[in-house]
Amino acid sequence: MSEPTENSNPSPVPSRAAPPRERLESVLYELRRVIVGQDHLLDRLLVSLLSRGHVLLEGVPGLAKTLTLETVSRVAGGRFSRIQFTPDLVPSDVVGGQVLNQRGEFTTRLGPVFANFVLADEINRAPAKVQSALLEVMAEGHASIAGETHQVPDPFFVLATQNPIESEGVYALPEAQVDRFAMKLIVGYPSAVDEEEIVRRMASDPPRPRQLLDPEQIRELQETTDQVFVDHRVRSYAVRLVNATRRPAAEGLAELDPYLDLGGSPRASLSLVRGARALAVIRGRNYVMPEDVQALFHDCVRHRIVLSYEALAADVKPDQVLDEVARAIPMPEVELGGRGAVA
């Protein structure tokens, strides 16, 4: 798909009866009218939304993280909420609490987490109690306030950001909590060409995204994703990739043993398979190929492995370890082309 430009004519809005791939391509096109040079990020956000996962985004300030999720919410037709995490935040600032009204009665005030699209900006700036409150809502899909359970809207998607260059006044997310995110994405600086295009588009009259979906259509696409077929060989491939991060010597990767203290959990395998289903829908298939699993391997596992002190001393990065694992585990040969495309 060619990169849309500021003056390009918007693509026609697909009907509800259009195939999922056609609708999702229109969504990606609309997002790219606003967000420049972040195709991988936009693609993975859509994968996570369809597979009901959440994303941890790491990148320096000024890379349009807020604009990206706000644009996704406008195109998808959901309610957007932004929470700026700071050291003085308390859990009620996120989930809400009881407030005393003018009549002397306590009423429930729902916090900003009760939205379809929630941006948790600089999540590592808030203390552990606040982080846990958000992560509990992400895992359970509801929050308890004064003994009453309140469900979050459906669909519900959280994008949490953290700044990798800060070391003071931050509270690093524990490994067990980071594991709750389906993906961790690394966002770098745009190229000079992309940055020039960003300046050109945003300097005078920024593009305004159109709404192409609504919450009901998102739920329909999520249900379509749930029905995508996963062959047992593809499922075994995903499990084998994750298992190699726990027992690298068993896969002929004994040289990685000194670098790994902890490998990916079964939640990593689940995220891989669920994400691969969503990627198959975006690519117009109702079955998963091994290539779908491999494409998501780094995004789904990089935050779930814990490197040893030896790896840190040798300046070994998680993606370097995963590169070796991906090269060592051969993709199975699976012929499923006869199953057809997603209707």
Sequence and secondary structure as in RCSB ss.txt:
>XXXX:A:sequence
MSEPTENSNPSPVPSRAAPPRERLESVLYELRRVIVGQDHLLDRLLVSLLSRGHVLLEGVPGLAKTLTLETVSRV
AGGRFSRIQFTPDLVPSDVVGGQVLNQRGEFTTRLGPVFANFVLADEINRAPAKVQSALLEVMAEGHASIAGETH
QVPDPFFVLATQNPIESEGVYALPEAQVDRFAMKLIVGYPSAVDEEEIVRRMASDPPRPRQLLDPEQIRELQETT
DQVFVDHRVRSYAVRLVNATRRPAAEGLAELDPYLDLGGSPRASLSLVRGARALAVIRGRNYVMPEDVQALFHDC
VRHRIVLSYEALAADVKPDQVLDEVARAIPMPEVELGGRGAVA
>XXXX:A:secstr
     TTS       TTS HHHHHHHHHHHHHHHS S HHHHHHHHHHHHTT  EEEE  TTSSHHHHHHHHHHH
HT  EEEEE  TT  THHHHEEEEE TTS EEEEE TTSSSEEEEETGGGS HHHHHHHHHHHHHSEEEETTEEE
E  SS EEEEEE TT  SS     HHHHTTSSEEEE     HHHHHHHHHHHSSS         HHHHHHHHHHH
HT B  HHHHHHHHHHHHHHH GGGGT GGGGGGEEE   HHHHHHHHHHHHHHHHHTT SB  HHHHHHHHHHH
HTTT EE HHHHHTT  HHHHHHHHHHHS       GGG    
